[in-house]
């Protein structure tokens, strides 16, 4: 049942929410109410086999929670419209939708309390989850600091006239290490090549617009990109062996 409700939320957010509705939500509360109605209707339809007063009330409360979460996201996007913050609010929005579904389903008796507590305790009872979390933190966040320390003096020269690239490069590096760590952890070594190829194509197009005096420094930054990949490989293999 929880899987159905999560699917309904995703369908309402990504399939039945065109750009015009997104813009309407940002302009007017009526757009939010229409989207909330879509969430309610899809959730009701996808759980047709479970129809009852209890289920209808659950869907109503979930729709209200969806409305509150989306309102908070819109307010956050208005306050912090730049940088990586819109991505953070987007991910937080989807995470809170999933959490609200699980919590309310448990509150309405659709998830046994013992099962919910066991699921919450699992990451702490199994050391493998703790080791994997440590690997991700070390690779994605710690690796960012390591790469910056290695190339900071060269990047300062290369990006003196392109100040916006410093933060953009840091965010891209985090995403790159996250992808590579995940791919290596599940033994998909071949897919790592696609990540490196995509990054190389993007860097090649960028270097075409860089003045010749800076191209050597940009090539050094590209070596920093390969260092991202190396850190992801090492950390992921370590986590997988653990």
N, C-alpha and C positions, 0 to 999 in steps of 0.2 A: 504494500500500500504506500509506503514511504517513497519507493521508487516511482510509482505512478504520479505522486504529487510533485516530486522533483522534476519529472518529465513535463508535467503540466506547466510548471513555472518556467522551464526553459523554452517551451513552445510559445508561451505567452510573451516572453521577453525577446526571443530571437526570430521566431517565425511569424507571429501575428502582431509584430510591433514595427511597422514601417517607419522610415525616417520622418515622415510627416507627423506621425503620432508622437515620436520622440520630441520633435520641436514643439508640438502642442503641449506636451507635459511640462516643458520648461517655461512656457508662456503662461499657462493657465492651469488652475486646479481641476478644471473640467477634463483636461487631457489625462490627468492622473486618475480621475474617477473612471474614465472610459477604459484605461488600461487595467485598472483594478477589476472592472466588470469583466474584461476578457480573461483575467486570471481566474476569477470565480467560475465563469462559464466553462473554461477548459478543464479546470479541476473537477467540476461537477460531471462533465461529460466523460472524462477519462476514468472516473471511479463509478461508472454507472452500475456496476455489479454490487457496489457497497452502499447504495442509496438507503439512507435512513435519516431520522431527525438528528441523530448524533453526528453523522457524517456531514450533513448540510450545515450544522452549526460549526463544525470544525473548519469547513471550507470558508464560511463567512468570517471566522476569526483569522484564518490564514490570509484572506484577501485584505483584511484590515492591517495585518502585520506587513504585508507586501506594500500597502499604501504608505505606511509610516517609513519603511526602509527606503523606498524610492524617493519620498519627500526629503529625507535626510541626505541622500546621494545628490539630489539636485541642488540642495543648499550648499553642500560641500564643493560641488563643481563650480558653483558661482563664486565661492570664496577663494578657491584654489584652482584656477583654470589652466595653469601652466605646468610645464615639466612633467614629472612622472606621477604627479598627484591624481590626475584623472584616471590613470590606470589603477592606482591604489584604491580609489573610491569604487571603480568598477568591480574589482576583485572582492573588495569588502562587501559590496552590495550583493553579489552572488553568494558569497559565503554566509551572510546573514540570512538570506532567503532559505538556504539549505538548513541552517541551524534552527530557524523558526519552524520549519516543517517537522524536523525530528522532535524538537521539544514539545510542540503542540500535539503531535501524533501520540507521544508518550503521555501527555497530560490527559488526552481524551481516551486513553486505554487501548490504543491500537498497537503500542509497543510495550511488551512486558517490562516492568521496572528492572527486574534482575538482568534481562538481556541488555538493556541500555547501560546499566552500571558496568556490566562485564565488558561491553564494547569500549567504554570510556577508559577502563583500567588496562585494557590490552596493551596499548603502547608503553605503559610503565612496567608491566609484568614481563614483557619480552625485551631482552636487552638488544635484540637486533633492530628494533624500532628506534631505540635511543642512539645506537651506533649510526644508523642511517641519517637521523636528524643531525647528529654531530658532523657527519660528512658533508651534508648540504650546507650547513652554516659555515664550516671551514672553507669549502670550495667557493660558494657563491659570494659570501660576504668577506671572509678572510682573504680569499684570492683577489678580490678587488683592491684591497689595501696593498697586497704584495706587488701586483702589477703596477699600481700607481707609484709605489716607491721606486720601482726599477726604471720606469720610463718618464718620471715626472720632469726631470730637467730637460729632456729632449722634447717632451710634449709642450712644455712652456714656450720653447722657441717656435715650434711648429704651429702652435695654435694662438700665438700672440695676436694675430689679426683675425682669428676665428674663435672668439671666446665661447660661443654657444656649443662648440664641439666637445669641450671637456666633459660636461655633464652628460651629453648625449652618448659619448663613447663609454662612459662608466655604466650607464644603464644598459647599453647594448652588450657590454662585456658580461654583466650579471645574467642577462637572458641567455647569452651564449654558453656560459658555464653551467647554468641550470639545465639547458637542453642536453649538453654533452654528458654531464654527470648522470642524468636520467637514462640516456641511451646506453651508456656503457654499463650502468647498473643492471640493465635488463638484457645484456649481451647483444645489443644491436650496434656492433662496432662499425658495420658498413654504413649505417645511417649517419654516423659522425661526419663522414666525407661530404654529405650533402650540406650539412651545417657550415663546414669550412668552405665549400665551394660557393655557397650563397654569400658568405661574408667576403670572400675574395673578389667576387664580381662587384659587390657594392663598393669595396675599397678601390678597385680598379677604376670605376667610373668617377669616384671622388678624386683620385690622383690626376685624372685628365684635366681637372679644373684648378689644380694646385700649381702655383708658379714654380719654375724649375729650381730656384734656390731652396725650396722647402721639400722637394720630392725625396731627398735622401732621408730627411727627418720623418716624413710620412712612411717611408719604407721601414724605419725603425719602429714606428707605431704599429705597422703591420706585423712585425716580429712580436710585438707585445700581444697582438691578437693570437698568434700561434702559442704564446705562453698561456693565454687563457685556455686554449684547447688542451695543452699538456697538463695543466693543473686539474682540469675536469677529468681527464683520463686517469691520472694517478689517484685522485681522491675517490672516484667512483669504483675503481678496481679494489681499493682498500676497503671501502664500505661493503662491496659485494662479498669479499672474502670473509669479512666479519660476520 
